[in-house]
Amino acid sequence: MSTVAVRTRGRIRRGAGLGLVAWLAGIVFFLPIAWMALTSFHSEQDAATNPPSFTAALTLDGYREFFGVGGGASPWPSLINSTVASVASVVLVLLLALPAAYALSVRPVKRWTDVLFFFLSTKMLPVVAGLLPVYLLAKNAGMLDNVWLLVLLYTSMNLPIAVWMMHSFLSEIPVAVIEAAQIDGARLPTVLARVVAPMALPGIAATALICFIFSWNELLFARVLTGVVAETAPVFLTGFITSQGLFLAKVCAASLVISLPVLAAGFAAQDKLVQGLSLGAVK
């Protein structure tokens, strides 16, 4: 057998092995989601059995209770608050991160590495350590139980990550293209909007999706700083966990519904996400 054939067979075996490992990892990560979805269609008695029953009767009681059918609290105000806080913060993050990343990559300022590490250092403080100062500031400003306070907090929390991600994406843009646009008379806003943004669209989509997920899933600040008016979906979800009675099926139904916007956004942007996350990986 020739050396080329041996190497080809070895590459095929390694590829098959890596594919098998990837499938096993995917199944392991998918099983809890599948189990949560199945449990959400069971009654509370069937959901609490040990060992769990795979043949139990299916019901929509958990979803009915989540959506307030029969007199319960409606989840729509909380879902709307989460949507407003997440989408608005993502828009603000992109508007601020794009010019900042441009200044740190395409047209780097002096000591730009120090600036990047300063952004990163803001994420080193535990969130709970800043909870009390933020609460006092919000209280004195009259911003408690206000969805726009969450917008500002989520924007400040996600901005360092967005700048770091956008920096790696914009570093792949050829400087000659930007210089050509400037020679034609394009000013900085035009360059950012019509040259940089379209070329970095996969990276922008990946950044937006990650920031959206972080904002949608945030619980600590939303739990402490909101009440009835600005309650978000994760806070509404915690209301199904009680010390009395069974709640597993209801929690699974609520968790599945609240996860759907993130799953839908990830599915819609999966091609841009893969392209964006691969940008800057190989020079």
N, C-alpha and C positions, 0 to 999 in steps of 0.2 A: 504494500500500500504506500502510495506516494506521501511525501510530507505535506503537500497541499491538502490532500484528502483528509489526513489525520487532523490538521488544523481546522478544516471546515467542519468535520464531525465534532470536534471539541467545542467550537463556537456554537453549534446547534444544540449540543447538550447543555452548555452553560445558559444559553438563551431559554431553553425549555425549563431548566431549573429555576432561573429567575422568574419566569412566567408563573410557575407553580407557586413559588413563594409569594408573589404578588397577589395571586388569586386567594391563597390561604389568608394573607393579611387582610384582604378586602372582605372576605367572609367573616373573619373574626370581628372586624370593626362594624360590619353590617348586622350581625346577629342581635346585638342589644337593641338596635332600631327596629328590627323585625319583631323582636319579642315585645317591645313597647307598643307597637302598632297592634299586635294580636291581643295583648292584654287590654287595650283601650276598648275593644269590642266585647269584653266579658263583663259579667255582673261582678259586683264587689265580692260576693261570696266565692265565686269561681276564681277570681283573680287572687284571692288570699289563700287558696289551697296550697298545701305543701305535701308532695311534689305538685307542681303546676299541672293543670289539665289542658291537653291540646285539643280535646274533643268537646269542650264545654260549649254550651249554646251561646250564640253571638247576639249581642244587643247594642243598641245605640243610646243606652241610658247615660253613659259617661259623657257623650257629646251633647245630649239634651241638657244635662246639668251645667255643662261648661257654657253653653250658649244661653243659659237663663230660661230655658223652656220650663214653665211651671212656676215661675215666680222668683227664680234666683237672680243674682246680679248679672248684668250683661257685660260681656268682655269687650264690646266694641269701643267704648271710650278708652280703655287701656291699650287696645291694639292701635287705635288712632294716635294716641300719645306716643307710643313706641315708633310708629311710622314717621310722625313729624320730627321727633327728636333724632332718629337715625338718619333720615334722608337729609334734613337740614344740616346736620353736623357734617355729613359726608360732602355735601356741596361746599360748605365753608372750608373744610379741610383741603379739598382739591384746589379751590381758588387760592388758598394760602400756600399750599405745598408746591404747586407747579412753579411759580416764580422763585420761590426759595431754592428748590432743587436746581433750577436753571442757573441761579447765581452761584451754586456750589459745584456744578458739574460742567456745563457748557461754557460759562464765563466765570470761572472760579475766582472768588475774592481771596484776599490775603488770609492765611491761616484757616483755610476752609476745613481742614481736618479737625481743628479745635472746635469749630462751630458744630460739625457733625457730632462730635463726642459730647458737646454740651447738650445737644438735643437728646442724645441717648441717655445722658445722666439724669434727665428729668423723669425717666421711667424707672430709676433705681429706688426711688422712695416708695415704700409700700403704700397702697391706696388708703388703707385704714389709718395711716399716720397723718394724712392730710384731711381726714374726714371732719374732725372738730373745727379746725380753722375755716374750712369751707362752709360748714354749717353756720358758724357765727357770722361770717361775711354775708351769707345769703339771708340770714335772719335780720341783720341790721339793714340790709338793702331792700327788705320786703320782697324777696324773690323765692321764699319757700313755697313749695307746692306749685311751681311754675314750670311748664314744659320748656320754656326758653332758657331757664337755668341749666337744664340737662343738655340743651343744645350747646351752650358755651362750655360746659364741662367735658362733654364727649369730644368736642372739637379740640380742646386743649390736650386731652388724653391721647387722641389719635394722631395729632399733628406730627410729633417726633417720628413715629413709625412711618407715616406717609412721606415725610421728607427723606428719610433713609431709603425707602423703596424707590421713590421717584428719582433720587440721585443716581441709583444704579441703572435705572431705565434710560434716563436722559444722557448718561455717559455713552450710550451706544449710538446716539444720533451724530452723523457726520457734521463736523463744524463747517465744512465747505457749503453745505446746503443753507445753513443759517446765514453765512456770510454773503451768499448769492442773493438771499432775500433782502438783506440790509443794503446791498449795493443797488438793488432795484428801488430803494426808498422806503422799505417797510420799517416801521417803528417797532419798539419792543412789544407793545400789546398785540400788534398784528403778527409778529413773529411767533409769539406764544400761542395765539389762537389759531393761526392758519398754517403754521409750519411745524412747531414743536408738538402741539397737542395731537394732530392727526398721526404723526409718526410714532408717538409714544402712546397711542390709544390702547393697545393691549396692556401696557404697564399701568395706565390710568385706571382701566377696568379692574385689574387685579387689586390695585390699591383701594379703589372704591369699595370693592366687595369685602375685603378684609376689614376695613374701617366700619362698614355697615354691620358686619357680623359682631364686631366688638361692641358697637353701640347698642345693637338689638339685645345682646345677651347681658349687658351690664345690669347688676342687681344692687350692689352695695349703696351707691349714691342714690339710686332711685328709691331704695327702701327707706333711707334716712331723710332725704330731702323732699320727698313728695308725700302727699296724703291721699285725698279723694280726687281732686281736680286733675292732677298731673300723674296719676298712677300709671305705670307702664305694664306691659304684658308680663314680664318676669315677676313683678310684685304681685300682680293679680294671680299668677300661678301659685305663689306661696300660700294664698288664702285657702287652697284646697287641702293643705296639710294640717290636720287637727290632731289633738291628743285623744279625741273620742271618736269611735266609729271607724269604719273602713273607708279608705280614700285612694287606694292604689289604682283602680280602673279610671277614676276621675282624673287623677294626676297624669296618667299615661295619655288619656284623651286630650287634656289641656296641653301637655307637652308637645304632642304631635301637631296640634293645630298651630301652636305658637312657633314651632320649628318650620312650618311650611313656607313662610316668606323667605327665610334664609336658604332653604333648599331650592325654592323656585329661582331666587336670584343667582345661586351658584350654578343651577342647571342652565339658565339663560345665558350666563356669561362664561360657561366652561371653556369654550374655545379661546376667548380672550384671556381667561385666567391662566391657561396652560402656556400661551404665548408670552404673557406678561411675566410669569414666574420664571420662565426660561431666559428672559432678557438679562444680560449682564452676567450670566452664569459662566460663559466661555468667551474669552476675548479673542 
